[in-house]
Amino acid sequence: MRSLEVLDPGRYALVEDLGRPGYAHLGVAPSGALDTASLRLANRLVGNAEAAAGIEALLGGLSVRFTAPATLAVTGPAVPVSVDGRAFGSHTPVPVRAGQTLAIGTPTTGLRCYLAVSGGIAVEPVLGSRSRDVLSGIGPEPLHAGDVLPLGSPTGIPAGADVVVPVPAPGELVVPVTLGPRDDWLDDAAGGLSAWWTVTAESNRVGLRLDGTPLRRAIDGELPSEGVLTGAIQVPPNGRPVVFLADHPTTGGYPVAAVVRATALSALAQTRPGTRVRFRMS
């Protein structure tokens, strides 16, 4: 059986694919890779379908050993990549032999690195996805040293490119959003969201928590719980917004002032605590 063994998971590593949309009526979040653009790229580089499962490693630090020949690629922020101590660049396909060890360093910017391996990580799917949902506990457990992950059979040809330039995660980010549906519950929601906010250390795969001048309520009381989407900007009573990410709850009772455009979610997935963010109405 083709497989890889986890030698060191780094700070926090999860198996993720493009998620399990369509189960909100069961209270199940879509989950999946937070930076979908990076996972899709890594899969293309090694010849996988874009939806194949890979490993999402928080701040890198992942080390694995292969039991069979494979092609791997690491994407996300630029990060040191080595095989048996020999340095390779990220964002490029790298062939490995059985018994060789991959080590991923720590990126200087950004937050999440993605490892794709030819054939994909072939752990057992749950509700059609191999993704870990940290809120519900659905999907494979976070990785630990000694875990052995099965690999599927390669089906495509690695798609190397002459130049794949990783995009540095900026210290400031302007995020396009669509206002509503509950912006009327707040005083000048558009103006308040357009101010600069700071990503806090309490952020995780469930939501990006922001600090700044609190938004003020225009309507007293609370909403009945209603469905929420990935990218929804919910405003709790303290007035400090939370941007829901892939493992968010499927319902919420606080007003949603705006929704982040789907194309901007990958950039938000790479924001470290201290990054400044403001929202642009579009």
Legacy VTK file of the C-alpha trace (Angstrom):
# vtk DataFile Version 3.0
C-alpha trace
ASCII
DATASET POLYDATA
POINTS 282 float
0.000 0.000 0.000
1.291 3.468 -0.898
1.401 5.591 2.233
3.248 8.261 4.146
4.199 8.273 7.817
3.946 11.440 9.880
7.235 12.015 11.695
6.371 15.476 13.043
3.000 17.197 12.498
4.400 20.615 13.359
2.149 22.950 15.303
-1.131 21.669 13.883
-1.772 19.638 10.741
-5.054 18.421 9.275
-6.196 16.389 6.291
-8.350 18.669 4.122
-9.914 18.569 0.671
-12.455 21.014 -0.810
-15.014 20.166 1.868
-18.510 18.748 2.198
-20.993 21.400 1.067
-24.696 20.633 1.074
-25.164 19.391 4.641
-26.096 22.622 6.422
-29.607 21.226 7.008
-27.934 18.581 9.177
-25.890 21.192 11.051
-22.668 20.186 9.257
-20.337 22.959 8.080
-18.747 22.847 4.606
-15.243 22.593 6.115
-12.329 21.909 3.731
-9.068 23.763 3.092
-9.227 27.398 4.165
-6.941 28.492 1.323
-8.625 26.582 -1.487
-6.536 28.310 -4.157
-3.337 26.891 -2.638
-4.713 23.353 -2.287
-5.991 23.399 -5.883
-2.581 24.568 -7.130
-0.703 21.908 -5.141
-2.945 19.201 -6.569
-2.465 20.428 -10.131
1.304 20.441 -9.663
1.360 16.744 -8.707
-1.207 15.582 -11.279
-4.198 15.165 -8.958
-7.750 16.325 -9.406
-8.098 19.688 -7.675
-10.470 18.216 -5.076
-7.998 15.564 -3.854
-7.192 15.593 -0.146
-3.900 17.035 1.054
-2.454 18.216 4.351
-2.986 21.718 5.754
-0.092 22.581 8.087
-0.346 25.609 10.362
2.948 27.546 10.124
4.621 24.609 8.380
6.854 22.390 10.492
5.497 19.162 8.964
7.804 16.175 8.370
6.732 12.917 6.657
8.393 9.757 5.270
7.179 8.017 2.098
6.811 4.248 1.672
6.568 4.437 -2.135
7.728 6.715 -4.959
5.564 9.816 -5.291
5.473 13.403 -6.466
4.778 16.112 -3.910
4.218 19.857 -3.949
3.998 22.406 -1.129
2.043 25.625 -1.649
0.598 28.494 0.373
3.211 31.034 1.464
6.801 30.597 0.281
8.452 28.128 2.652
11.656 26.040 2.836
11.132 22.482 1.558
13.733 19.709 1.804
13.920 15.998 0.965
16.513 14.054 2.989
18.134 17.398 3.766
18.379 18.547 0.144
16.670 21.891 -0.385
13.874 22.308 -2.926
11.632 25.267 -3.508
7.958 25.376 -2.650
5.375 25.735 -5.432
7.049 23.151 -7.647
6.601 19.371 -8.131
9.254 17.342 -6.298
9.781 13.587 -6.963
10.590 11.363 -3.969
11.606 7.709 -3.620
10.424 5.157 -1.089
12.063 5.813 2.284
12.778 9.484 1.675
11.740 12.163 4.158
10.123 15.524 3.414
10.526 18.427 5.829
8.655 21.740 5.562
10.115 24.778 7.300
8.327 27.799 8.760
7.054 30.512 6.387
8.062 34.101 7.101
4.644 35.386 6.028
1.264 33.714 5.823
-0.160 31.039 8.058
-1.081 27.779 6.294
1.012 25.534 4.023
-0.507 22.811 1.835
1.099 19.480 0.967
-0.302 17.523 -1.990
0.989 14.062 -2.928
0.337 12.224 -6.196
-2.704 10.012 -5.677
-3.995 12.168 -2.823
-4.411 11.368 0.867
-6.823 8.424 0.791
-8.204 8.298 4.336
-11.827 7.150 4.678
-14.282 9.897 3.631
-17.104 11.067 5.913
-20.193 12.504 4.204
-18.286 12.542 0.940
-15.223 14.428 2.185
-11.892 13.625 3.822
-11.763 17.020 5.570
-11.448 17.588 9.290
-14.152 19.846 10.765
-12.699 21.177 14.020
-16.033 22.479 15.328
-18.028 19.243 15.014
-15.135 16.766 15.170
-16.175 15.172 11.864
-13.421 13.723 9.684
-9.899 12.432 10.404
-8.244 13.423 13.663
-5.498 16.077 13.694
-2.215 14.441 12.714
0.206 13.029 15.275
3.708 11.587 15.018
3.459 7.940 13.976
0.239 8.308 11.970
0.314 6.413 8.660
-1.846 7.902 5.905
-2.779 5.844 2.838
-2.176 7.348 -0.595
-4.334 6.790 -3.640
-3.043 5.641 -7.008
-1.653 8.428 -9.203
-4.044 9.210 -12.036
-2.494 12.215 -13.760
0.796 13.680 -14.900
2.475 16.278 -12.669
1.867 19.713 -14.178
5.092 21.570 -13.556
5.288 25.224 -14.542
8.294 27.339 -15.476
7.385 29.908 -12.825
4.825 29.682 -10.017
5.361 32.721 -7.827
3.947 32.508 -4.299
2.106 35.632 -3.231
3.381 37.071 0.086
0.681 37.576 2.696
0.369 41.354 3.151
0.423 43.140 6.497
-2.740 44.959 5.432
-5.661 43.524 3.489
-8.635 45.195 1.800
-11.438 42.649 1.462
-14.417 42.992 -0.932
-17.791 42.273 0.684
-21.480 42.432 -0.099
-23.397 44.460 2.488
-26.249 42.772 4.363
-28.480 41.015 5.034
-28.708 42.449 8.590
-26.716 45.666 8.215
-29.837 47.609 9.303
-29.341 46.211 12.817
-26.195 48.340 13.118
-25.445 52.065 13.025
-23.553 52.744 9.783
-22.423 49.165 9.199
-20.748 50.101 5.917
-18.751 52.920 7.488
-17.740 50.861 10.503
-16.589 47.892 8.447
-14.581 50.214 6.202
-12.385 51.173 9.168
-9.198 49.225 9.911
-9.566 46.103 12.062
-6.842 43.884 13.536
-6.835 40.070 13.395
-6.601 38.650 16.922
-4.858 35.548 18.257
-8.267 34.019 19.094
-8.866 33.380 15.369
-9.059 29.794 14.093
-10.663 27.675 11.364
-14.113 28.541 12.710
-13.747 32.281 12.424
-11.428 35.247 12.083
-11.890 37.451 15.159
-11.229 41.157 14.730
-10.443 43.993 17.131
-11.094 47.673 16.579
-13.685 50.350 17.268
-16.847 48.381 18.100
-19.870 48.619 15.826
-22.979 49.957 17.561
-26.406 48.360 17.504
-29.297 50.251 15.909
-31.895 47.672 16.995
-32.209 46.194 20.464
-32.987 42.550 21.112
-31.787 39.446 19.348
-32.543 37.749 16.061
-33.915 34.217 15.906
-31.220 31.832 14.711
-30.840 31.802 10.933
-28.527 30.166 8.438
-25.068 31.592 7.859
-22.537 31.157 5.066
-18.763 30.912 4.903
-17.572 34.513 4.740
-20.473 35.899 6.793
-19.372 38.815 9.002
-21.320 38.348 12.212
-21.378 41.087 14.852
-21.815 39.820 18.447
-22.924 42.108 21.306
-19.378 43.387 21.891
-19.468 44.994 18.415
-16.283 43.300 17.219
-16.867 41.359 13.970
-16.186 37.677 13.404
-15.620 36.485 9.822
-16.885 32.930 9.561
-14.438 30.526 7.890
-14.941 26.962 6.643
-15.669 25.271 9.995
-18.278 27.831 11.082
-21.597 26.923 12.758
-24.411 26.614 10.238
-26.782 28.922 12.141
-26.348 32.045 14.244
-28.442 34.590 16.119
-26.251 37.690 15.822
-26.712 40.085 12.889
-24.645 39.424 9.754
-23.549 42.853 8.539
-21.929 41.694 5.281
-20.556 38.647 3.460
-16.993 38.328 2.135
-16.696 37.564 -1.573
-15.639 33.941 -2.084
-12.576 34.999 -4.075
-11.164 36.792 -1.000
-11.434 33.888 1.450
-8.054 32.352 0.551
-6.277 35.612 1.405
-8.077 35.794 4.759
-6.965 32.209 5.492
-3.330 33.405 5.433
-3.724 36.399 7.793
-1.682 36.145 10.957
-2.650 37.804 14.248
-1.787 41.499 13.997
-2.712 41.764 10.304
-4.855 44.828 9.590
-8.045 44.269 7.604
-10.751 46.534 6.293
-13.778 45.774 4.146
-14.733 47.367 0.835
-18.411 47.385 -0.107
-18.914 46.033 -3.638
LINES 1 283
282 0 1 2 3 4 5 6 7 8 9 10 11 12 13 14 15 16 17 18 19 20 21 22 23 24 25 26 27 28 29 30 31 32 33 34 35 36 37 38 39 40 41 42 43 44 45 46 47 48 49 50 51 52 53 54 55 56 57 58 59 60 61 62 63 64 65 66 67 68 69 70 71 72 73 74 75 76 77 78 79 80 81 82 83 84 85 86 87 88 89 90 91 92 93 94 95 96 97 98 99 100 101 102 103 104 105 106 107 108 109 110 111 112 113 114 115 116 117 118 119 120 121 122 123 124 125 126 127 128 129 130 131 132 133 134 135 136 137 138 139 140 141 142 143 144 145 146 147 148 149 150 151 152 153 154 155 156 157 158 159 160 161 162 163 164 165 166 167 168 169 170 171 172 173 174 175 176 177 178 179 180 181 182 183 184 185 186 187 188 189 190 191 192 193 194 195 196 197 198 199 200 201 202 203 204 205 206 207 208 209 210 211 212 213 214 215 216 217 218 219 220 221 222 223 224 225 226 227 228 229 230 231 232 233 234 235 236 237 238 239 240 241 242 243 244 245 246 247 248 249 250 251 252 253 254 255 256 257 258 259 260 261 262 263 264 265 266 267 268 269 270 271 272 273 274 275 276 277 278 279 280 281
